[in-house]
Amino acid sequence: LYLLVKCRTGVDREAGHAAISQYAQQLLEAPSLRDRLRKLAISHKLGSPLPDGMVLANVDAILELWFDHRAAMVEFFADGAYRQHAARHGHALDFR
């Protein structure tokens, strides 16, 4: 599953990337979430200057969440620990 992440207005690139990394790290610290997650990867947006002709998507990072099966994914997002975790980071990050 891919989560597209955009930093909220007023959050600079460096602070946004730190918030995204912290968000992912804290997901792994919650036992009920970690137990359902098989792998996690983060891809951050390239910084300037960009190669000629390259246009980037309007996201700052992509989180890849890997699960063994669909039921584990559904349980992950239904878990109260996930909802609390997402709410703590909502001031800086917007998930699409």
VMD Tcl script that builds the backbone (N, CA, C; Angstrom):
set m [mol new atoms 288]
animate dup $m
set s [atomselect $m all]
$s set {name element resname resid chain x y z} {
  {N N LEU 1 A 0.855 -1.169 0.000}
  {CA C LEU 1 A 0.000 0.000 0.000}
  {C C LEU 1 A 0.899 1.229 0.000}
  {N N TYR 2 A 0.555 2.212 -0.807}
  {CA C TYR 2 A 1.307 3.462 -0.847}
  {C C TYR 2 A 0.522 4.563 -0.148}
  {N N LEU 3 A 1.185 5.287 0.755}
  {CA C LEU 3 A 0.622 6.493 1.350}
  {C C LEU 3 A 1.373 7.675 0.756}
  {N N LEU 4 A 0.658 8.563 0.088}
  {CA C LEU 4 A 1.260 9.766 -0.464}
  {C C LEU 4 A 1.201 10.837 0.613}
  {N N VAL 5 A 2.348 11.446 0.896}
  {CA C VAL 5 A 2.449 12.389 2.002}
  {C C VAL 5 A 2.855 13.764 1.483}
  {N N LYS 6 A 2.123 14.760 1.914}
  {CA C LYS 6 A 2.420 16.157 1.577}
  {C C LYS 6 A 2.571 16.917 2.890}
  {N N CYS 7 A 3.627 17.696 3.007}
  {CA C CYS 7 A 3.802 18.521 4.199}
  {C C CYS 7 A 2.807 19.676 4.153}
  {N N ARG 8 A 2.275 20.008 5.287}
  {CA C ARG 8 A 1.306 21.103 5.363}
  {C C ARG 8 A 1.998 22.430 5.072}
  {N N THR 9 A 1.232 23.407 4.653}
  {CA C THR 9 A 1.742 24.745 4.365}
  {C C THR 9 A 2.467 25.290 5.596}
  {N N GLY 10 A 3.641 25.859 5.372}
  {CA C GLY 10 A 4.425 26.430 6.462}
  {C C GLY 10 A 5.470 25.480 7.021}
  {N N VAL 11 A 5.419 24.204 6.634}
  {CA C VAL 11 A 6.423 23.229 7.081}
  {C C VAL 11 A 7.486 23.154 5.991}
  {N N ASP 12 A 8.729 23.561 6.314}
  {CA C ASP 12 A 9.768 23.559 5.285}
  {C C ASP 12 A 10.226 22.135 4.966}
  {N N ARG 13 A 10.995 22.004 3.892}
  {CA C ARG 13 A 11.412 20.694 3.380}
  {C C ARG 13 A 12.126 19.864 4.449}
  {N N GLU 14 A 13.079 20.466 5.123}
  {CA C GLU 14 A 13.868 19.743 6.122}
  {C C GLU 14 A 13.000 19.267 7.287}
  {N N ALA 15 A 12.159 20.145 7.806}
  {CA C ALA 15 A 11.275 19.776 8.908}
  {C C ALA 15 A 10.252 18.735 8.462}
  {N N GLY 16 A 9.790 18.859 7.232}
  {CA C GLY 16 A 8.833 17.890 6.697}
  {C C GLY 16 A 9.428 16.506 6.573}
  {N N HIS 17 A 10.638 16.425 6.055}
  {CA C HIS 17 A 11.285 15.129 5.912}
  {C C HIS 17 A 11.577 14.516 7.280}
  {N N ALA 18 A 11.940 15.333 8.240}
  {CA C ALA 18 A 12.159 14.834 9.602}
  {C C ALA 18 A 10.841 14.313 10.184}
  {N N ALA 19 A 9.737 15.028 9.949}
  {CA C ALA 19 A 8.430 14.598 10.464}
  {C C ALA 19 A 7.991 13.293 9.822}
  {N N ILE 20 A 8.234 13.134 8.527}
  {CA C ILE 20 A 7.878 11.900 7.824}
  {C C ILE 20 A 8.688 10.732 8.374}
  {N N SER 21 A 9.972 10.938 8.557}
  {CA C SER 21 A 10.833 9.872 9.107}
  {C C SER 21 A 10.414 9.509 10.528}
  {N N GLN 22 A 10.101 10.514 11.334}
  {CA C GLN 22 A 9.654 10.271 12.703}
  {C C GLN 22 A 8.323 9.524 12.704}
  {N N TYR 23 A 7.426 9.894 11.814}
  {CA C TYR 23 A 6.132 9.232 11.687}
  {C C TYR 23 A 6.337 7.734 11.431}
  {N N ALA 24 A 7.191 7.417 10.470}
  {CA C ALA 24 A 7.443 6.019 10.115}
  {C C ALA 24 A 8.107 5.267 11.272}
  {N N GLN 25 A 9.088 5.883 11.902}
  {CA C GLN 25 A 9.777 5.240 13.021}
  {C C GLN 25 A 8.805 4.926 14.155}
  {N N GLN 26 A 7.923 5.861 14.442}
  {CA C GLN 26 A 6.964 5.647 15.529}
  {C C GLN 26 A 5.926 4.582 15.185}
  {N N LEU 27 A 5.623 4.402 13.898}
  {CA C LEU 27 A 4.751 3.283 13.511}
  {C C LEU 27 A 5.367 1.963 13.964}
  {N N LEU 28 A 6.674 1.851 13.777}
  {CA C LEU 28 A 7.377 0.613 14.123}
  {C C LEU 28 A 7.515 0.416 15.626}
  {N N GLU 29 A 7.362 1.478 16.396}
  {CA C GLU 29 A 7.479 1.384 17.852}
  {C C GLU 29 A 6.188 0.906 18.519}
  {N N ALA 30 A 5.080 0.913 17.799}
  {CA C ALA 30 A 3.801 0.449 18.348}
  {C C ALA 30 A 3.678 -1.048 18.069}
  {N N PRO 31 A 3.760 -1.899 19.100}
  {CA C PRO 31 A 3.764 -3.352 18.882}
  {C C PRO 31 A 2.587 -3.867 18.058}
  {N N SER 32 A 1.392 -3.354 18.305}
  {CA C SER 32 A 0.229 -3.865 17.572}
  {C C SER 32 A 0.302 -3.515 16.084}
  {N N LEU 33 A 0.952 -2.403 15.751}
  {CA C LEU 33 A 1.114 -2.023 14.348}
  {C C LEU 33 A 2.275 -2.784 13.719}
  {N N ARG 34 A 3.384 -2.825 14.417}
  {CA C ARG 34 A 4.576 -3.515 13.907}
  {C C ARG 34 A 4.277 -4.979 13.613}
  {N N ASP 35 A 3.468 -5.619 14.452}
  {CA C ASP 35 A 3.155 -7.034 14.255}
  {C C ASP 35 A 2.379 -7.289 12.967}
  {N N ARG 36 A 1.636 -6.313 12.486}
  {CA C ARG 36 A 0.840 -6.480 11.260}
  {C C ARG 36 A 1.611 -6.059 10.006}
  {N N LEU 37 A 2.657 -5.308 10.189}
  {CA C LEU 37 A 3.418 -4.741 9.079}
  {C C LEU 37 A 4.579 -5.657 8.719}
  {N N ARG 38 A 4.694 -5.969 7.433}
  {CA C ARG 38 A 5.787 -6.829 6.989}
  {C C ARG 38 A 7.041 -6.023 6.657}
  {N N LYS 39 A 6.855 -4.913 5.916}
  {CA C LYS 39 A 7.962 -4.032 5.536}
  {C C LYS 39 A 7.460 -2.596 5.493}
  {N N LEU 40 A 8.395 -1.670 5.624}
  {CA C LEU 40 A 8.086 -0.250 5.495}
  {C C LEU 40 A 9.249 0.413 4.767}
  {N N ALA 41 A 8.937 1.237 3.781}
  {CA C ALA 41 A 9.971 1.977 3.048}
  {C C ALA 41 A 9.485 3.412 2.845}
  {N N ILE 42 A 10.438 4.348 2.800}
  {CA C ILE 42 A 10.120 5.758 2.576}
  {C C ILE 42 A 10.910 6.246 1.369}
  {N N SER 43 A 10.223 6.913 0.466}
  {CA C SER 43 A 10.872 7.595 -0.654}
  {C C SER 43 A 10.603 9.084 -0.481}
  {N N HIS 44 A 11.677 9.878 -0.357}
  {CA C HIS 44 A 11.542 11.319 -0.192}
  {C C HIS 44 A 11.669 12.023 -1.543}
  {N N LYS 45 A 11.034 13.173 -1.644}
  {CA C LYS 45 A 11.095 14.003 -2.851}
  {C C LYS 45 A 12.515 14.513 -3.066}
  {N N LEU 46 A 12.928 14.576 -4.317}
  {CA C LEU 46 A 14.234 15.130 -4.653}
  {C C LEU 46 A 14.282 16.618 -4.342}
  {N N GLY 47 A 15.446 17.096 -3.976}
  {CA C GLY 47 A 15.633 18.531 -3.762}
  {C C GLY 47 A 16.049 19.221 -5.044}
  {N N SER 48 A 16.108 20.524 -5.007}
  {CA C SER 48 A 16.521 21.320 -6.166}
  {C C SER 48 A 18.037 21.316 -6.262}
  {N N PRO 49 A 18.604 21.493 -7.403}
  {CA C PRO 49 A 17.946 21.644 -8.703}
  {C C PRO 49 A 17.560 20.276 -9.272}
  {N N LEU 50 A 16.489 20.284 -10.043}
  {CA C LEU 50 A 16.016 19.070 -10.696}
  {C C LEU 50 A 16.652 18.950 -12.075}
  {N N PRO 51 A 16.778 17.743 -12.577}
  {CA C PRO 51 A 17.269 17.584 -13.953}
  {C C PRO 51 A 16.335 18.294 -14.940}
  {N N ASP 52 A 16.886 18.788 -16.027}
  {CA C ASP 52 A 16.083 19.484 -17.046}
  {C C ASP 52 A 14.912 18.622 -17.491}
  {N N GLY 53 A 13.749 19.250 -17.541}
  {CA C GLY 53 A 12.565 18.574 -18.030}
  {C C GLY 53 A 11.850 17.688 -17.025}
  {N N MET 54 A 12.403 17.535 -15.835}
  {CA C MET 54 A 11.766 16.670 -14.838}
  {C C MET 54 A 10.718 17.454 -14.065}
  {N N VAL 55 A 9.537 16.889 -13.998}
  {CA C VAL 55 A 8.444 17.467 -13.221}
  {C C VAL 55 A 8.077 16.452 -12.148}
  {N N LEU 56 A 8.070 16.897 -10.906}
  {CA C LEU 56 A 7.779 15.990 -9.799}
  {C C LEU 56 A 6.312 16.056 -9.405}
  {N N ALA 57 A 5.836 14.962 -8.863}
  {CA C ALA 57 A 4.474 14.916 -8.338}
  {C C ALA 57 A 4.363 15.861 -7.149}
  {N N ASN 58 A 3.165 16.284 -6.841}
  {CA C ASN 58 A 2.936 17.218 -5.747}
  {C C ASN 58 A 2.825 16.478 -4.413}
  {N N VAL 59 A 3.833 15.666 -4.108}
  {CA C VAL 59 A 3.942 14.984 -2.819}
  {C C VAL 59 A 5.372 15.154 -2.327}
  {N N ASP 60 A 5.561 15.058 -1.014}
  {CA C ASP 60 A 6.900 15.197 -0.445}
  {C C ASP 60 A 7.542 13.860 -0.122}
  {N N ALA 61 A 6.718 12.833 0.032}
  {CA C ALA 61 A 7.249 11.495 0.300}
  {C C ALA 61 A 6.182 10.454 -0.009}
  {N N ILE 62 A 6.650 9.241 -0.204}
  {CA C ILE 62 A 5.753 8.103 -0.372}
  {C C ILE 62 A 6.178 7.057 0.643}
  {N N LEU 63 A 5.224 6.641 1.457}
  {CA C LEU 63 A 5.461 5.545 2.396}
  {C C LEU 63 A 4.917 4.276 1.766}
  {N N GLU 64 A 5.739 3.238 1.730}
  {CA C GLU 64 A 5.294 1.927 1.264}
  {C C GLU 64 A 5.074 1.067 2.499}
  {N N LEU 65 A 3.860 0.602 2.667}
  {CA C LEU 65 A 3.519 -0.292 3.774}
  {C C LEU 65 A 3.200 -1.651 3.175}
  {N N TRP 66 A 3.948 -2.665 3.590}
  {CA C TRP 66 A 3.785 -4.021 3.064}
  {C C TRP 66 A 3.122 -4.893 4.129}
  {N N PHE 67 A 2.123 -5.647 3.694}
  {CA C PHE 67 A 1.396 -6.551 4.580}
  {C C PHE 67 A 1.383 -7.943 3.966}
  {N N ASP 68 A 1.282 -8.960 4.818}
  {CA C ASP 68 A 1.207 -10.329 4.316}
  {C C ASP 68 A -0.117 -10.633 3.641}
  {N N HIS 69 A -1.182 -9.991 4.084}
  {CA C HIS 69 A -2.502 -10.229 3.508}
  {C C HIS 69 A -3.405 -9.033 3.777}
  {N N ARG 70 A -4.492 -8.967 3.044}
  {CA C ARG 70 A -5.416 -7.830 3.130}
  {C C ARG 70 A -5.974 -7.645 4.543}
  {N N ALA 71 A -6.273 -8.733 5.228}
  {CA C ALA 71 A -6.840 -8.629 6.579}
  {C C ALA 71 A -5.874 -7.899 7.517}
  {N N ALA 72 A -4.580 -8.136 7.379}
  {CA C ALA 72 A -3.594 -7.451 8.219}
  {C C ALA 72 A -3.609 -5.945 7.938}
  {N N MET 73 A -3.794 -5.569 6.675}
  {CA C MET 73 A -3.857 -4.157 6.316}
  {C C MET 73 A -5.105 -3.503 6.921}
  {N N VAL 74 A -6.239 -4.164 6.807}
  {CA C VAL 74 A -7.482 -3.626 7.358}
  {C C VAL 74 A -7.361 -3.471 8.876}
  {N N GLU 75 A -6.801 -4.470 9.549}
  {CA C GLU 75 A -6.612 -4.412 11.006}
  {C C GLU 75 A -5.651 -3.296 11.396}
  {N N PHE 76 A -4.605 -3.091 10.611}
  {CA C PHE 76 A -3.606 -2.053 10.867}
  {C C PHE 76 A -4.274 -0.678 10.935}
  {N N PHE 77 A -5.063 -0.345 9.893}
  {CA C PHE 77 A -5.674 0.978 9.835}
  {C C PHE 77 A -6.868 1.129 10.774}
  {N N ALA 78 A -7.443 0.017 11.209}
  {CA C ALA 78 A -8.550 0.069 12.170}
  {C C ALA 78 A -8.045 0.139 13.611}
  {N N ASP 79 A -6.787 -0.158 13.816}
  {CA C ASP 79 A -6.195 -0.187 15.156}
  {C C ASP 79 A -6.207 1.221 15.760}
  {N N GLY 80 A -6.649 1.341 16.983}
  {CA C GLY 80 A -6.668 2.630 17.677}
  {C C GLY 80 A -5.296 3.259 17.759}
  {N N ALA 81 A -4.247 2.442 17.841}
  {CA C ALA 81 A -2.881 2.966 17.897}
  {C C ALA 81 A -2.546 3.729 16.616}
  {N N TYR 82 A -3.031 3.238 15.470}
  {CA C TYR 82 A -2.768 3.950 14.222}
  {C C TYR 82 A -3.514 5.285 14.191}
  {N N ARG 83 A -4.768 5.264 14.571}
  {CA C ARG 83 A -5.566 6.509 14.543}
  {C C ARG 83 A -4.956 7.563 15.467}
  {N N GLN 84 A -4.509 7.155 16.648}
  {CA C GLN 84 A -3.863 8.104 17.569}
  {C C GLN 84 A -2.560 8.620 16.980}
  {N N HIS 85 A -1.809 7.724 16.376}
  {CA C HIS 85 A -0.528 8.085 15.781}
  {C C HIS 85 A -0.728 9.099 14.651}
  {N N ALA 86 A -1.675 8.837 13.767}
  {CA C ALA 86 A -1.938 9.748 12.648}
  {C C ALA 86 A -2.400 11.112 13.150}
  {N N ALA 87 A -3.211 11.127 14.185}
  {CA C ALA 87 A -3.696 12.394 14.746}
  {C C ALA 87 A -2.548 13.223 15.315}
  {N N ARG 88 A -1.542 12.578 15.928}
  {CA C ARG 88 A -0.398 13.303 16.491}
  {C C ARG 88 A 0.422 13.998 15.416}
  {N N HIS 89 A 0.408 13.483 14.201}
  {CA C HIS 89 A 1.239 14.048 13.129}
  {C C HIS 89 A 0.444 14.890 12.144}
  {N N GLY 90 A -0.853 15.020 12.354}
  {CA C GLY 90 A -1.707 15.755 11.426}
  {C C GLY 90 A -1.376 17.231 11.299}
  {N N HIS 91 A -0.697 17.806 12.301}
  {CA C HIS 91 A -0.346 19.227 12.236}
  {C C HIS 91 A 0.697 19.511 11.170}
  {N N ALA 92 A 1.530 18.520 10.824}
  {CA C ALA 92 A 2.617 18.740 9.882}
  {C C ALA 92 A 2.422 18.003 8.562}
  {N N LEU 93 A 1.684 16.886 8.587}
  {CA C LEU 93 A 1.609 16.028 7.410}
  {C C LEU 93 A 0.164 15.837 6.959}
  {N N ASP 94 A 0.017 15.733 5.649}
  {CA C ASP 94 A -1.287 15.487 5.023}
  {C C ASP 94 A -1.156 14.204 4.226}
  {N N PHE 95 A -1.986 13.212 4.512}
  {CA C PHE 95 A -1.926 11.929 3.818}
  {C C PHE 95 A -3.012 11.897 2.757}
  {N N ARG 96 A -2.628 11.469 1.568}
  {CA C ARG 96 A -3.573 11.481 0.424}
  {C C ARG 96 A -3.880 10.096 -0.045}
}
mol reanalyze $m
mol bondsrecalc $m
mol representation Tube
mol addrep $m
